[in-house]
Amino acid sequence: MGPVRRLLIALAGGATLSLAFPGFGLWWLALIAVASLGWATSGVRARMGFATGLLFGLAFFVPTLSWSGSFLGVVPWSALAICQALFVGALGWGSALLQPHGVRPVVVALAWVAQEAVRDRFPYGGFPWVRLAFSQADSPFAHVAAVGGAPAVTFLVALCGGLLAYAAQTAYRAARTMPRAGGDGPASPPS
């Protein structure tokens, strides 16, 4: 998959994640969004992973934090969204380093939890809002919060997203190497 396609997947994934949060409340879209970032950052260099994560973060935080613009103004809202997106950029960087040959669902889940743990504490005591777990109030995953809190819910949602990305990547690879009906060779040229 080419870099432009990865960036478009990241952009769509970040926008999709914003729809999982209150206002829209389509909690199941969080799984698809996490899967998109997990897949887009697998098998790339760290720099591309960072760019992919940053774009995902901007597409997520700009609309999700738009309410803050009415209280703080456009400049602080933009600064907050960019600051938070940098953490997702770091998530993409780490995911790229830890997934050199394909999606690893446990890596995806642990990277999400680690990113949120850092974001919740830094800078100035952190910004623990719009965590992945907070999109799951109406989902079956919400009950896990009673046992392990928001980090456990985030881990479970991200693990399911990672498994979805793994399944999609496996199916994509299989489809690309399948012989065409009535012909020999791969269905499409390798990228």
N, C-alpha and C positions, 0 to 999 in steps of 0.2 A: 504494500500500500504506500502510495506516495505521500510526501510531506503536506501537500495542499489538502489532500483528502483527510489526513489525520487532523489537521487544524480545523477543517470544516466539521468533522465528527466531534471534536472538542467543543467548538462553538455551539453546535446543536445540543451536545450533552449538558453544557452549563445552563443553557436556556431551558432545557427539559427539567433539570433539577429545580429550578426556580418554581416550576409548576407543581412540584410536590409539596410545597410549603403552604401555610394558611393563605387564604385568598382564593386559591384554586383547590388545594388539598388533595391532589391526585398522588397519594403516597407511593403508589406502585411505580410511578415514573422515576423515583429515586434509584431503583434497581437498574433501570435502563441507563440513567445518567452515569452512575458509577461504572457500569459495564463499558460505556463509551470511552470514559477516561482510561480505564484499565487496558482496553484494547488499543487505544490510540497511543499509549505510552510504552507498549511492549515492543521490544525489538528495535528501539531507536537509541540514538546517542543521548547522553544526559542533557545537552543543550536543547535538543528538539523536545525532550521530555519536559523541560522547564517551560519552553514556549507553549507547548500544548496545554500544560497545566495552568499557565497564566491566562491563556485565552479562555479556557474552561471557567476559571475563577472569575474573570471579568464578566463573562456571559451569565454567570450565576449571581454574583454579588451586586452588580449594577441594578438589575431590576428588583432583587430581593431586598436591598437596603434603600430603595427609592423613597420609602416613607421618611427616612432621616433627612432627606433634602428639604422637606417642608418645615422641619424644625431647625436645621442647621444651615441650610443654604446649599447651593450646587457645589461649591468648592470643597467644603468639608465632606459632603456626601461622596464626591468623586475620590477624595483622598482616602476615605475609609474603605471604599470599594476596591481601590487599587492596593491598599495595604493588605486587605484580606485576600485578594487575588494572588498576591506574592506568596502567601502560604500555600496556596494550591499549586502555584508554580513549583515550589519546593517539593510538594507531593509528587508532581509529575516528574521532576528531576530524580527523586528517589525511586520512583516506580520504574523509570527507564533503566536505572542502574541495576535494579534487582530483578528485572524481567528481560534479560537480553535475548531470549529465544522464544518467548511466547508468554501469554498471560499466566500468572500464578495467583490463583484466587486468595490464598492466605496472605501473600504479599500485599495485594490490593487492600484487603481488610485491615491489616496491621498498619499500612501506610496511612489510611484514612484516620484511624484512631490516633496515631502519632501526630499527624498534622493538626488534628483538633486539640490534642493535649497541649501542644506548643501554642497554638492560636488562642487557647483559653487562658494562657498565662502571660503572654508577651504581646506587645509592649504595655507598660503601665498597668499591669494586672490583667491584661488580656481582654478579649472580646468573645465571650462564650455564646453569643447569639448565633442563630441559623446553623446550628450543628445538624449533621445528617439525621441524628435521632429525633430532632424536633419536627421533622417532616412525617413522623410515623405515629402520631397520636391516635389515628383511626385505623391503624393497621394491626395485623396479628402480631407484629413484632413488639408492639407497645408493652405487652405484658412482661417482656424480658427486663424492662427497666426496674421492676420490683426486685429483681435478683442482682443485677449488675449495673444499674443506673444507665445514664445516657451512653457511656463508652461501650457497654455491652450491646445496646441497640445499634449503635453505629457499626460496631464490628459485625454483627449479624447481617445488617442491611448491606454493608460493603462486601461481606463474604458472598452473599447471594448475588450481588452485582458482579463480583469477580467470577463466580461460577457461570453466570450468564455470558460474560465476555469470553471465558474459556470455551464454552459450547459454541458460541458464534464464530470464534476464530478457528476452531477445529472444523466446523462445517464449511467455512469459507475456504480453508486450505484444501479440504477434501474436494470441494466443487471445482477448484482451480486445477486439480491434478486428475480429475476424472476424464476418461476419454470421451470424445464427442460421439454422439449417436451416428453411426454410419461412417466414422472416420477414426483415425489414430491420432494420438497426441493429446496434449492438455486442451481444456476447454477455452483457454485464453492464454496469451503469451505471459510469461512471468514478468513481474515488475521489479 
